[in-house]
Each structure stands twice: as C-alpha cells, then as structure tokens.
Amino acid sequence: MKNIMFQGTASSVGKSLITAGVGRLLYRKGFRVCPFKSQNMSSHCVITSEGNEISHSQALQAKACGLAPDVRMNPILLKPVSNQGSEVIFLGKSLGRIHARQYYQMRETLREGVLEAYQSLSEDMDCMLIEGAGSPAEINLRKRDLVNMGLAHALDAPVILIGDIDRGGVFASLYGTQLLLDKPDAERIKGFIINKFRGDKSLLMPAITEIEERMGIACFGIVPYEELLIRDAEEEDVIERWADILEECLDIDGLMGLIGC
C-alpha cells in the first residue's frame, strides 16, 4: 500500500491541517486518498452516518479527500474525563472510562483491530495519509506504541516530521526528536516541514541548510502562519484555499515520490 505518515515534534504543531491539505491536493490530482489516525484524544467529535463518533480532525480530512467520515479512519477515540483518564471509544463502541495506566496496558489488545481498520480502508484507495499523535520522542510510550513509530513500522510508512516554529525552538525540536529515537525509528523519518512561519523566509534558509546537513534529511517546505479556525475549515472554500497555500510552499512532487504516486 502506498502511504505516508505525518508526525510532529509535539502536539498542536499542525499535523491535522497539513494532512488535510495534502489530502485535498492529491484528491485534485485524481487520486483516491484516505486519512487515518489510529488514536486521537479529542472532545471535538462528529457523528458519522452510522451513528458512530469520530474525531473532528479525521472528519475534516475525510472531506478534504472527498470522502464521508468513517469510524475506521479513527479507530481509537479518547474523550478526556479527568487528568488521568478518558472514555475509550473503539471502532464506534464505548469501552467505558479507563484510567491512563490501564489504557496503556490494554493498547496491545487493540492493535489487531487498528490494523484491520487500516487494511479495510486501504483496499479501495490509491494511497493512505496517516497522522501520528503527540511526538514519537515520548520514549516512555514507545514500548506499546501504535500511533507513531510503532504504527509506521507496522504499515511500512515513510515519515515526515512537522515542527512548529511559532512556539520557538523548532530546530532543537526537530533534531532532538531524531536523536532520541532508536536507529530503526530515526531512519523512518525522510524529511521535515517547518509550520507556522512568520517573516522573511530568506532569513531562515541558512538554518534550514544546516539542520538538513545535521539530520541528513531534506526540508519539504516552510508553511506560513495562517489563521484557519476549525469551524471555518468545515467550509469547502477554506479547504481549497488551504490546499492552494500548501501547493505553493510544499515540495508536493517530493512527497508524491515518497508515497510512490
């Protein structure tokens, strides 16, 4: 299966919207493309036509790809109910309120269902766009991981790492993430994207060149800071405008080459 995975140096770096925008660009080119995020923690949900809950991010990505939301696109939905627990919804069915430690221990039992959901979705698609969660450098969670590098290996997916320059420290975040990973995981990362950039891009280029040399991978684009509110992104014209922005600033041919399209 042709696929690519977008991971981030942290939560809220822009993985969901970049995945949605790339999905729309591939959809424009005539590809049958589908989003997938094995696990998402969110209270912002959408009800599918079958009456199941899916995270709003994957519903948005589905729309960008010209698809109806499907619970298989987000097989594990965690709805926070406390600082240490969430309601766990697995393929549309609630497993109840589960403490974080208990959930961490049970994730391995959910793996087969996650992979089956991916496989069934992918059968009618030309390519799959996979989104990670949080950061792959959360090394305390690596053992039973099924949302970042653990999933990337299981699905043989190349990884693009996204960093948010608006919060500061983006080069340390990118390079530090790579350094914290075991070699097989680090080798999965084929490039990076700088997101939420403000200012003169030419002033950034010397640092881009240096970090490319240090990490041994290429920059696939510098994305400008955009005020795209989630509620606005439900509208078709906003999805189209966002895709236009990404088409200008990302190396789409390079990404398609990684996917194999």
Residue pairs with C-beta under 8 A, 6 or more apart in sequence:
1 122
1 125
1 127
1 128
1 155
2 126
2 127
2 128
2 259
2 260
2 261
3 122
3 127
3 128
3 129
3 130
3 155
3 156
3 157
3 158
3 259
4 127
4 128
4 129
4 130
4 157
4 158
4 159
4 160
4 255
4 258
4 259
5 130
5 131
5 132
5 151
5 152
5 155
5 157
5 158
5 159
5 160
6 15
6 18
6 19
6 22
6 129
6 130
6 131
6 132
6 159
6 160
6 162
7 15
7 132
7 135
7 136
7 148
7 149
7 152
7 159
7 160
7 161
7 162
7 189
8 14
8 15
8 132
8 134
8 135
8 161
8 162
8 163
8 164
9 135
9 137
9 161
9 162
9 163
9 164
9 170
9 173
9 174
9 176
9 177
10 134
10 135
10 164
10 167
10 173
11 133
11 134
11 135
12 164
13 162
13 163
13 164
13 167
13 195
13 196
14 162
14 164
14 195
14 196
14 223
15 131
15 132
15 162
16 57
16 60
16 61
16 131
17 228
17 233
17 242
18 162
18 193
18 195
18 223
18 246
19 35
19 61
19 129
19 131
20 35
20 57
20 60
20 61
20 64
20 233
20 239
20 242
21 64
21 239
21 242
21 243
21 245
21 246
22 129
22 246
22 250
22 252
22 255
23 33
23 35
23 61
23 64
23 65
23 129
24 64
24 65
24 239
24 240
24 242
24 243
25 243
25 246
25 247
25 252
26 33
26 65
26 127
26 129
26 256
26 261
27 33
27 64
27 65
27 66
28 243
29 261
31 126
31 127
31 261
32 124
32 125
32 126
32 127
33 65
33 125
33 126
33 127
33 128
33 129
34 62
34 65
34 67
34 73
34 121
34 122
34 125
34 127
34 128
34 129
35 58
35 61
35 62
35 64
35 65
35 73
35 128
35 129
35 130
35 131
36 58
36 72
36 73
36 74
36 117
36 118
36 121
36 128
36 129
36 130
36 131
37 55
37 57
37 58
37 73
37 74
37 130
37 131
37 132
37 133
37 147
38 74
38 75
38 76
38 114
38 118
38 130
38 133
38 146
38 147
38 151
39 74
39 75
39 76
39 77
39 78
39 114
39 133
39 146
39 147
40 55
40 57
40 58
40 74
40 76
40 77
40 78
40 133
41 78
41 79
41 80
41 86
41 133
42 55
42 56
42 57
42 77
42 78
42 79
43 79
43 80
44 55
44 56
44 57
44 230
45 53
45 54
45 55
45 56
45 77
45 79
46 53
46 54
46 55
46 56
46 59
46 69
47 53
47 54
48 54
48 59
48 68
48 69
48 70
48 71
48 92
49 68
49 69
50 71
50 92
51 92
52 71
52 91
52 92
53 71
53 77
53 89
53 92
54 69
54 70
54 71
54 73
54 74
54 77
55 74
55 77
56 230
57 74
57 131
58 69
58 73
58 74
58 131
59 69
60 230
60 233
60 234
60 239
61 73
61 129
61 131
62 68
62 69
62 70
62 73
63 69
63 234
63 236
63 239
64 239
64 243
65 129
70 121
71 91
71 92
71 117
72 91
72 117
72 118
72 120
72 121
73 117
73 121
75 90
75 91
75 110
75 113
75 114
75 117
76 88
76 89
76 90
76 110
76 114
77 88
77 89
77 90
78 86
78 87
78 88
78 89
78 103
79 86
79 87
79 89
80 86
81 87
81 97
84 99
84 100
84 101
85 97
85 98
85 99
85 100
85 103
86 97
86 98
86 100
86 103
87 94
87 95
87 96
87 97
87 98
88 94
88 95
88 96
88 97
88 98
88 103
89 95
90 110
90 113
91 113
91 117
98 106
104 141
104 144
105 144
107 144
107 146
108 144
108 146
110 146
111 146
111 154
114 146
114 151
115 154
115 155
118 128
118 155
121 128
122 128
126 261
127 259
127 260
127 261
128 155
128 157
130 151
130 152
130 155
130 157
132 147
132 148
132 151
132 152
132 159
133 147
133 148
134 141
134 147
134 148
135 148
135 177
136 142
136 145
136 148
136 149
136 159
136 177
136 181
136 185
137 176
137 177
137 180
137 181
138 148
139 180
142 149
142 150
142 185
144 150
145 151
146 154
149 159
149 181
149 185
149 188
151 157
152 158
152 159
152 185
152 188
153 184
153 185
153 188
157 188
158 188
158 190
158 258
158 259
159 188
159 189
159 190
160 189
160 190
160 191
160 192
160 193
160 220
160 255
160 258
161 174
161 177
161 178
161 189
161 191
161 192
161 193
162 192
162 193
162 195
163 170
163 171
163 173
163 174
163 192
163 193
163 194
163 195
164 170
164 173
164 195
164 196
165 194
165 195
165 196
165 197
166 195
166 196
166 197
166 198
166 225
167 196
170 194
171 207
171 211
174 192
174 211
174 215
175 211
175 214
175 215
178 186
178 189
178 215
179 186
181 189
189 215
189 217
190 217
190 218
190 258
191 217
191 218
191 219
191 220
191 254
191 258
192 211
192 215
192 217
192 218
192 219
192 220
193 219
193 220
193 221
193 222
193 223
193 250
194 204
194 208
194 219
194 221
194 222
194 223
195 223
196 223
196 224
196 225
197 204
197 222
197 223
197 224
197 225
198 224
198 225
201 222
204 222
208 219
208 222
211 219
212 218
212 219
218 251
218 254
220 250
220 251
220 254
220 255
221 246
221 249
221 250
221 251
222 249
223 245
223 246
223 249
223 250
224 245
224 249
226 242
226 245
228 238
228 242
232 238
233 239
233 242
246 252
